[in-house]
């Protein structure tokens, strides 16, 4: 089967990159069925374990900060008390009030 160059979008940075016919032939010769989802720069940064500021990724080991866990994913929300934007470690559903840390402390009596 003849391969032709394909333009793909990087999953991480959103830039387009070319998946060349030669690369496609190489993938096929190795029995690889999926196309790459990251551009060469993001792929190499991911493999090297560089920080996000350097264009790479942070790899958390078992002895990392956060007590050996990965960092919590935070979700944007509007405080039900003061109306300020805040971030909470859960996905707000809308059926219960969400508070910023300052208002939560007032409500809890701390």
Secondary structure, DSSP 8 states (H G I E B T S, - for coil): -----EEEE-TTT--EEEE-HHHHHHHHHTT--S---S-HHHHHHHHHT--GGGTS-----TTSTGGGS-----EEEE-TTT--EEEESS---SSS----HHHHHHHHT-
